[in-house]
Amino acid sequence: MRKYLPVILLLSLIILLFGACAENNNSAGSGGSEASEDSVRIDVDLASFSASMVSAAYTDIMTAPEQYIGKVIRAKGMYDPFYFDETGRYHHFITIEGPPGCCPHSLEFIRSDEHAYPDDYPLEGTMIEITGIFNVIEEAGYEIPYLAIDDIIIK
């Protein structure tokens, strides 16, 4: 019986993880959900995922960005601007908390119309929520994944 204990524990862990994933997918929107305010279909709702699910989804997005191009993603996190010398402009990020003891995840966003920094942006460190269409651009020799957004909601 003792030699089967590691196998039983491993199977139990797998069942627990897949059960949690299915629960989150049904309620959170990895397969899509409707936003009540404006009826926008959300393909990936990072704002409603647990920290562990955010890490898994973020890793998938960053390692296979071509699978997410054109998908609507919602995220909630901290606003973080960054001046990039090579482009000579500010880049705007949402930083989403990961699981305890793990690194946070950042995703760049670009607003759809002209906005001046810092006047038209929240203060650095402000909690925000954004919803946008995922895409990838090439800039300064880098492929940069980003969300094309219309609005920033202050949380």
N, C-alpha and C positions, 0 to 999 in steps of 0.2 A: 504494500500500500504506500509506503514511504517514497518509492521511486516514481509513483504516479502523481505525487503531490505537485511538483513543478508544472506538469502538463495540465492538471486541473486548475491550478492558479492562473496559468497563461490563458486557457480557454475562458475562464471566468472574466479575466480582464478584457479580452477581446469582445465578449458579449456585452460587457458593461460599456465599453467605448462605442461600439456600434449602436447600442441602444440610445446612448446620449446623442450621437450624431443624428440618428433618425428623428429623435425628439426635437432637436434644434432645427433640422431641415423642415419639419412639418410646421413649426411655429415661426421660424425666423426668416425664411425666405431665400434660402440658397436656390431652391427651385422656382422662386418667384413669389411675390406677395403684392397685394394692392395697398398703396398708400391711401389712407382715408381722406386726406385733405384735398389732393389734386388728382387722384386716380392714375398716378404714374406707376407703372409696373416696375417693381424692384427685383432685379435678377439675383443680386447678392446683397444681403442686408447685414453688413458688418456691425451696424449700430445695435442690433438685437442679439448678436452672438455672444456667447460666453468668451472669456479671455482665451481659453484653449482653442475654441472654434475659430476665433479671429486669427490666431497664429497659423492654424492649418489652412484657412482660406487665403490669408495673405501670402503664405509660402507658395500655394498653388498659383495664385495670380502672378506673382513675381517670376516663377519658374516656367510658366506656360502662358505668357501674356496674350499670345495670339488667340487663345481660346476665350478670352474675355473682351476682345475688341468689340465695341458696340453694345456691350451689356451695361445696364443701369446698376450702379453700386451706391449704396448709402453707407456713410461712416460717421461716427461720433468720436470726437477726441479733442486734443489741444491744438490750437493754431500756432504754427511755427514758421515765420518767414526766414529766408536764408538768402544772403547776397552772394551770387556766384560770379567771381571775377572774370571767368572765361566768357560768359555771356553778357556781362555788364548790366545785369538786371536782378531784381529780386525774384526768387522762386517761393511759392507758397505751399506749405505742407499741412496736412492734418496728421497728428501723431496719435496713434491708437494704442492703448495699453494692452500689453500681452499678459501672459500668466505671471504670477508672482515669481520673482527670481529670474525672469527672462527679459529680453530686450523689448522695448516698445517698437511699433511698426509705423513707418511714415509713408504717406502717399501724397504725391504732388497734386495740386489742383490748379486749373486755369479757368478764370472767369470768362464768360462768353462775350462780354462787352468791355469797353474801356473802363478801368478802375485805377485810380492813382494810389500808390502806396506812399505813406501810411494812412492817408485820409479816408480811403474807402474800405479799409480792412479793420478787423478787430485788433485789440492790443495783443501782443505776443503772450501766449499762455492762456488765452481765453478758451473756454470750452465751446466747441462749435459742432454743428451737424451739417453735412453736405450730402447732396445727391447729385450724381453726374454720370455721364457716359464715359466709359473707359476707352482709352486710346493710347497709342505710343507715338512719340515724335522723335526725330533725330535732331540733336542740338549739340554743337561743339564736339562732334564725334561720338556722342553717347546716345544710346536708345533710352528714352525717358518715358516710363509709364506715367499716365496722369488721368485725372478725372476732369472732363469739361463740365463746368457747373454754371448755374445761373445765379443762385443765391447762397448766402451763408446764413445759417440760423444760429444765433447766439443761445447757448444753453445755460 
